[in-house]
C-alpha cells in the first residue's frame, strides 16, 4: 500500500478562513431563524476547523495514517450532510441548493478517497476525489459570500438588469471556474 500523502493543508485553510470571516461579520437582520442558522453554520465551520487540525496532525508515515484519514473524512462527510439539511432562511437566496451540492460533492469525494486508499492505491481515483472535494469547498465559499450579502458573479446571470438564483443546471457541468 502506498504511503499516504496529505494534500489537504491548503484546502482546509480556506475552510478555516471561511469560518473566521463568517464569525467576524454579521449576516443581516436579527431574527430567530437567521440567528439559529448562523449558530448552526458557526458550529459547522468549527467542526471543519477541527477536521483540518486533525488531518494536518496525521503522520503520513504512520501505518494507521490511511485509516485515520478515511475516518476523519467520513466524519466530515456527516457534517456536510447535516449542514445541507439545515433550514435556510429565505433571506439567503441559493444557499440551500449550494449546500446540497456541497454535500453531494463531499460525499462523492469521500467515496473516491475510500476507493483510492482501500486496498491497492489508485492515483486516478485520488485525483477524482480531490476534484470533488474542491467543488464542495467552492460551494462553501459561495455560501459564505451569500451569507455576507455578496452574491458571487459566477453563480448568477444577468437578465433585464435582474439576477437569478443559481440553478442546478448552472452547476451541473461545472462551468464555474474552479
Secondary structure in CASP SS format (residue, H / E / C, confidence):
PFRMAT SS
TARGET T0000
AUTHOR 0000-0000-0000
METHOD secondary structure of the structure
MODEL  1
X C 1.00
X C 1.00
X C 1.00
X C 1.00
X C 1.00
X C 1.00
X C 1.00
X C 1.00
X H 1.00
X H 1.00
X H 1.00
X H 1.00
X H 1.00
X H 1.00
X H 1.00
X H 1.00
X H 1.00
X H 1.00
X H 1.00
X H 1.00
X H 1.00
X H 1.00
X H 1.00
X H 1.00
X C 1.00
X C 1.00
X C 1.00
X C 1.00
X C 1.00
X C 1.00
X C 1.00
X H 1.00
X H 1.00
X H 1.00
X H 1.00
X H 1.00
X H 1.00
X H 1.00
X H 1.00
X H 1.00
X H 1.00
X H 1.00
X H 1.00
X H 1.00
X H 1.00
X H 1.00
X H 1.00
X H 1.00
X H 1.00
X H 1.00
X H 1.00
X H 1.00
X H 1.00
X H 1.00
X H 1.00
X H 1.00
X C 1.00
X C 1.00
X C 1.00
X C 1.00
X C 1.00
X C 1.00
X C 1.00
X C 1.00
X H 1.00
X H 1.00
X H 1.00
X H 1.00
X H 1.00
X H 1.00
X H 1.00
X H 1.00
X H 1.00
X H 1.00
X H 1.00
X H 1.00
X H 1.00
X H 1.00
X H 1.00
X H 1.00
X H 1.00
X H 1.00
X H 1.00
X H 1.00
X C 1.00
X C 1.00
X C 1.00
X C 1.00
X C 1.00
X C 1.00
X C 1.00
X C 1.00
X C 1.00
X C 1.00
X H 1.00
X H 1.00
X H 1.00
X H 1.00
X H 1.00
X H 1.00
X H 1.00
X H 1.00
X H 1.00
X H 1.00
X H 1.00
X H 1.00
X H 1.00
X H 1.00
X H 1.00
X H 1.00
X H 1.00
X H 1.00
X H 1.00
X H 1.00
X H 1.00
X H 1.00
X H 1.00
X C 1.00
X C 1.00
X C 1.00
X C 1.00
X C 1.00
X H 1.00
X H 1.00
X H 1.00
X H 1.00
X H 1.00
X H 1.00
X H 1.00
X H 1.00
X H 1.00
X H 1.00
X H 1.00
X H 1.00
X H 1.00
X H 1.00
X H 1.00
X H 1.00
X H 1.00
X H 1.00
X H 1.00
X H 1.00
X H 1.00
X H 1.00
X H 1.00
X H 1.00
X H 1.00
X C 1.00
X C 1.00
X C 1.00
X C 1.00
X C 1.00
X H 1.00
X H 1.00
X H 1.00
X C 1.00
X C 1.00
X E 1.00
X E 1.00
X C 1.00
X C 1.00
X E 1.00
X E 1.00
X C 1.00
X C 1.00
X C 1.00
X C 1.00
X H 1.00
X H 1.00
X H 1.00
X H 1.00
X H 1.00
X C 1.00
X C 1.00
X C 1.00
X C 1.00
X C 1.00
X C 1.00
END
